[in-house]
């Protein structure tokens, strides 16, 4: 048994996943499944990685194994179908209809394996007026209303990297979907197709805000609400050295502690009085601007004022709390987030570094019983767009 399929590697040990190589939310979803112990085989395309970085540093391919498959040949299609026959889950992120034209769509795969869960990751979804259009995270979150909530009033919305759409609204919903469908397949013997669209997942993430909007507790414009930076005790402030502190002193007792540690008086009633929020913001900003980020971090350390320093990506692994929890780990010389969440009986780990394209062909052919993976390619077929 290989390292990638050793027992007790996480709660999904024994689950087999085929990932048709792509970029963004599909690979991240497959990484999460792999982190939790699934045996993920990534079918890479000939010609190199789609992300354009050194494959040895593409963390989203950790804990996986890779074979190279050319889906524009009949042999390549057969090899994917052979893998799908032995898999529990397949993940693809093509535009709608492309997998079908290639010959590896849901009907093709599930004809070989009726129990297969076929996960489809797209931005717009499998149907609708925009289903066939190109797109990226920022456009998907724009039409859901989520992007419009970020940033200051009177200024353009702020793009939250690609975390909100691709990964929160996309990858995590795909993972929830395929695992729920796998539970159903194991109970009934019937697989199904999971249509995970970033627009659907991101819209779903705004559920609480829609409830607040309906209740009159949220204004449909940015920078004026409790959780979007409009509230002076829920936001960020610049420090004397150009750093920033994040404040989330929402509850009255936390707000009182916040004022005490800032040594601000006469502002107790400003918590619930929105007419005093400009005054409160100005005085808080003035206080934070009087000391460095590290100085303020020391002031608020160990308190319930709900204040934290805003760290960079390189600083975050060294934060005392994150270091104590081993929230980040080092593997093969790369500092990276450790698998999450945590399990008491079946802990997940970073077992292997990023899979190199095609490096695991022999092991996968043996472990999955697909000797055809070792045969030289032949019989090119007509190209299909992707």
C-alpha positions in Angstrom: 0.0 0.0 0.0 1.4 3.4 -0.9 1.9 6.4 1.3 -1.1 8.2 -0.2 -3.4 5.3 0.6 -2.1 4.3 4.0 -4.7 3.8 6.8 -5.6 6.4 9.4 -4.7 9.3 7.1 -8.0 11.1 7.9 -11.7 10.5 8.0 -12.0 10.0 4.2 -9.4 7.2 4.1 -10.7 4.7 1.5 -12.6 7.2 -0.6 -11.4 7.4 -4.2 -11.6 10.7 -6.1 -10.8 11.5 -9.7 -10.0 15.2 -10.3 -10.0 16.4 -13.9 -7.3 19.1 -13.8 -8.3 22.7 -13.8 -7.6 25.9 -11.9 -9.1 27.6 -8.9 -12.0 26.1 -6.9 -11.9 22.6 -8.4 -8.3 21.9 -7.3 -8.9 23.5 -3.9 -11.9 21.3 -3.3 -10.0 18.2 -4.3 -7.1 19.3 -2.0 -9.6 19.5 0.9 -10.8 16.0 0.2 -7.2 14.8 -0.1 -6.3 16.5 3.2 -9.1 14.6 4.9 -7.6 11.3 3.7 -9.2 10.6 0.3 -7.1 9.0 -2.4 -7.3 11.8 -5.0 -5.9 11.1 -8.5 -5.5 14.2 -10.5 -5.8 13.7 -14.3 -3.4 16.3 -15.5 -3.3 17.6 -19.1 -0.3 17.2 -21.3 1.8 20.4 -21.6 2.2 21.6 -18.0 0.2 23.1 -15.2 -2.7 25.4 -15.8 -1.9 27.7 -13.0 1.4 28.7 -14.5 3.6 28.3 -11.3 6.1 25.6 -10.5 4.1 22.4 -9.8 6.4 21.7 -6.8 4.9 24.8 -5.1 1.3 24.4 -6.0 0.0 23.6 -2.6 -3.5 22.9 -3.9 -2.1 19.7 -5.3 -0.7 18.4 -2.0 -1.8 14.9 -0.7 -2.8 14.0 -4.3 -1.4 11.7 -7.0 -1.1 12.6 -10.6 -1.4 10.9 -14.0 -1.2 12.7 -17.3 -4.2 12.1 -19.6 -4.9 13.6 -23.0 -8.7 13.9 -23.2 -8.4 14.8 -26.8 -7.5 11.2 -27.7 -9.7 8.1 -27.4 -7.1 6.5 -25.2 -7.2 9.4 -22.8 -11.0 9.2 -22.6 -10.8 5.5 -21.9 -8.3 6.0 -19.1 -10.5 8.5 -17.4 -13.6 6.2 -17.7 -11.5 3.4 -16.3 -10.6 5.6 -13.3 -14.2 6.7 -12.9 -15.4 3.1 -12.8 -13.3 2.6 -9.7 -13.9 6.0 -8.1 -16.4 7.2 -5.5 -16.3 10.9 -6.7 -15.2 12.7 -9.8 -14.7 16.5 -9.9 -14.5 18.6 -13.1 -14.5 22.3 -13.7 -15.1 22.7 -17.5 -17.7 25.0 -19.0 -21.1 23.3 -19.4 -21.2 20.7 -22.2 -17.4 20.4 -22.6 -17.1 17.2 -20.5 -19.9 15.7 -22.6 -18.2 16.6 -25.9 -14.9 15.0 -24.6 -16.7 11.8 -23.7 -16.3 12.0 -19.9 -19.6 13.7 -19.0 -21.9 12.4 -16.2 -23.8 9.9 -18.4 -20.5 8.5 -19.8 -19.0 8.0 -16.4 -22.1 6.8 -14.6 -22.8 4.3 -17.3 -19.6 2.6 -16.1 -20.2 3.3 -12.4 -23.8 4.0 -11.3 -22.6 4.8 -7.7 -20.4 7.6 -8.9 -20.9 11.1 -7.5 -20.1 13.5 -10.3 -19.2 17.0 -9.0 -19.3 19.9 -11.4 -17.6 23.2 -10.4 -18.5 26.3 -12.4 -19.0 30.0 -11.8 -22.4 30.4 -13.4 -23.8 26.9 -13.1 -24.9 24.3 -15.6 -27.8 26.4 -16.9 -29.0 29.9 -17.2 -28.3 32.8 -19.6 -24.7 33.2 -18.5 -23.9 29.4 -18.2 -21.7 29.4 -21.3 -19.9 32.7 -20.6 -16.4 33.1 -19.3 -15.9 34.6 -15.8 -13.9 34.9 -12.7 -14.5 35.2 -9.0 -15.0 39.0 -9.0 -17.8 38.8 -11.5 -19.6 36.0 -9.8 -19.6 37.7 -6.4 -20.5 41.0 -8.1 -23.9 39.8 -9.3 -24.8 38.1 -6.0 -24.6 41.4 -4.1 -21.7 40.2 -2.0 -19.0 42.3 -3.6 -21.2 45.4 -3.3 -21.0 45.1 0.5 -17.2 45.5 0.7 -15.4 48.8 0.9 -16.1 52.3 2.0 -19.1 54.4 1.0 -18.5 56.7 -1.9 -15.6 54.5 -3.2 -15.5 51.4 -5.4 -16.1 48.0 -3.8 -12.9 46.2 -2.6 -12.0 42.8 -4.2 -11.5 40.3 -1.4 -8.8 38.4 -3.4 -10.6 35.2 -4.7 -11.5 33.9 -1.3 -15.2 34.8 -1.2 -16.3 33.4 -4.6 -13.9 30.7 -5.7 -13.2 29.1 -2.4 -16.0 30.0 0.0 -18.9 30.1 -2.4 -17.3 27.5 -4.8 -14.9 24.9 -3.4 -16.6 24.5 0.0 -20.0 24.1 -1.4 -18.7 21.5 -3.9 -17.1 19.5 -1.0 -20.3 19.7 1.0 -22.3 18.6 -2.0 -20.2 15.6 -3.1 -19.9 14.3 0.5 -23.6 14.6 1.0 -24.2 12.8 -2.3 -21.6 10.2 -1.4 -23.6 9.5 1.9 -26.7 9.1 -0.3 -24.9 6.8 -2.8 -23.6 4.5 0.0 -27.1 4.3 1.5 -28.9 3.7 -1.8 -26.4 2.5 -4.4 -27.2 5.4 -6.6 -24.8 8.2 -7.5 -25.9 11.6 -8.8 -24.6 14.9 -10.3 -23.7 17.8 -8.0 -24.0 21.2 -9.7 -21.9 23.6 -7.6 -22.0 27.1 -9.0 -20.1 29.9 -7.4 -23.0 32.3 -7.8 -25.3 29.9 -5.9 -22.8 29.3 -3.0 -21.9 33.0 -2.7 -25.6 34.0 -2.6 -26.2 31.4 0.0 -23.4 32.9 2.1 -25.4 36.2 2.3 -28.4 34.5 4.0 -28.0 36.2 7.4 -27.6 39.6 5.7 -30.8 39.1 3.7 -32.6 38.3 6.9 -31.3 41.5 8.5 -32.2 43.4 5.3 -35.8 42.1 5.6 -36.0 43.0 9.3 -34.8 46.6 8.6 -31.5 46.0 10.4 -29.3 46.3 7.3 -29.2 49.1 4.8 -28.6 48.0 1.2 -25.5 50.1 0.7 -22.0 49.6 1.9 -20.0 51.1 4.7 -23.0 52.1 6.9 -23.9 48.8 8.6 -22.8 46.9 11.7 -20.6 44.4 10.0 -19.3 46.2 6.9 -17.1 48.8 8.4 -19.8 51.4 9.0 -19.8 50.8 12.7 -16.8 52.5 14.4 -16.3 49.5 16.8 -16.2 47.0 14.0 -13.5 47.8 11.5 -9.8 48.6 11.1 -7.6 51.5 12.2 -4.1 52.6 11.2 -1.4 52.7 13.8 1.6 55.1 14.1 3.9 52.8 12.1 1.5 52.3 9.2 0.2 49.0 10.5 -3.5 48.3 11.3 -5.6 46.9 14.2 -8.9 45.1 13.7 -11.7 45.9 16.1 -14.8 43.8 16.7 -16.1 45.1 20.1 -19.7 44.5 19.3 -21.2 43.5 22.6 -21.6 46.1 25.3 -19.2 44.4 27.8 -16.6 44.0 25.1 -17.1 47.6 24.0 -16.6 48.8 27.6 -13.3 46.9 27.8 -12.3 48.4 24.5 -12.8 51.9 25.7 -11.0 51.2 28.9 -7.9 49.9 27.2 -7.9 52.8 24.8 -8.2 55.2 27.8 -11.2 56.9 26.2 -13.9 58.4 28.4 -17.3 60.0 27.8 -18.1 57.6 24.9 -20.0 54.9 26.8 -23.4 56.1 25.3 -22.0 56.2 21.7 -22.3 52.4 21.4 -26.0 52.5 20.6 -26.2 56.1 19.4 -25.4 56.2 15.6 -25.5 60.0 15.6 -22.3 59.8 17.8 -20.5 57.3 15.6 -18.5 59.9 13.6 -17.2 61.4 16.9 -16.4 57.9 18.2 -14.6 56.9 15.0 -12.5 60.1 15.1 -11.4 59.6 18.7 -10.6 55.9 18.2 -8.6 56.7 15.1 -6.7 59.3 16.9 -5.8 57.0 19.8 -4.7 54.1 17.5 -2.5 56.6 15.5 -0.6 57.4 18.6 1.2 54.0 19.0 2.6 51.3 16.8 0.8 48.1 15.9 3.0 46.0 18.2 2.4 48.4 21.1 -1.3 48.2 20.7 -1.1 44.4 20.3 0.5 44.3 23.7 -2.2 46.5 25.2 -5.0 44.2 24.0 -3.3 40.9 24.5 -5.2 38.5 26.7 -8.3 40.8 27.0 -11.9 40.5 25.8 -11.9 43.7 23.9 -11.9 41.7 20.6 -9.0 43.6 19.1 -6.3 42.0 17.0 -3.4 43.1 14.8 -3.8 42.8 11.0 -1.0 40.5 9.9 0.4 39.8 6.5 0.5 36.3 5.0 4.2 35.9 6.0 3.5 37.2 9.5 0.5 35.0 10.2 2.3 31.7 10.9 4.3 33.4 13.7 1.3 34.6 15.6 1.6 33.0 19.1 -1.9 31.5 19.0 -1.6 30.1 15.5 1.8 28.8 16.3 0.6 27.1 19.4 -2.2 25.4 17.5 0.1 24.5 14.5 -2.4 26.3 12.2 0.4 26.5 9.7 2.9 23.8 8.9 6.1 23.4 7.0 6.4 20.6 4.4 9.1 20.2 1.9 10.3 23.7 2.6 7.0 25.3 2.0 5.1 27.1 4.9 1.4 26.4 4.3 -2.0 26.2 6.1 -2.4 22.9 7.9 -5.5 20.7 7.0 -8.7 21.8 8.6 -11.0 21.1 10.5 -9.5 18.8 13.1 -10.7 15.3 14.1 -10.1 13.6 17.4 -10.0 10.0 16.1 -8.8 10.4 12.5 -6.5 13.4 12.3 -5.6 14.8 8.9 -2.0 15.7 7.9 0.0 16.9 5.0 1.3 13.5 3.9 2.8 14.4 0.6 3.9 17.6 -1.2 2.3 18.8 -4.4 1.8 16.1 -7.0 4.1 16.4 -10.0 2.2 15.9 -13.3 2.4 12.2 -14.2 4.7 11.2 -11.4 2.4 8.7 -9.9 1.2 6.8 -13.0 2.7 3.5 -12.0 1.4 3.6 -8.5 -2.1 4.6 -9.5 -2.2 1.9 -12.3 -1.3 -0.7 -9.7 -3.5 0.5 -6.7 -6.6 1.3 -8.8 -6.2 -1.7 -11.1 -6.0 0.4 -14.3 -3.1 -1.1 -16.3 -4.1 0.9 -19.3 -2.6 4.0 -17.7 0.9 2.5 -18.5 0.2 2.0 -22.3 1.6 4.5 -24.7 -1.1 6.9 -26.2 -2.6 6.2 -29.6 -5.7 6.9 -31.7 -6.0 10.7 -31.6 -9.5 12.0 -31.9 -11.0 15.3 -32.9 -10.2 18.1 -30.5 -13.0 19.5 -28.3 -12.9 23.0 -26.9 -12.6 23.5 -23.2 
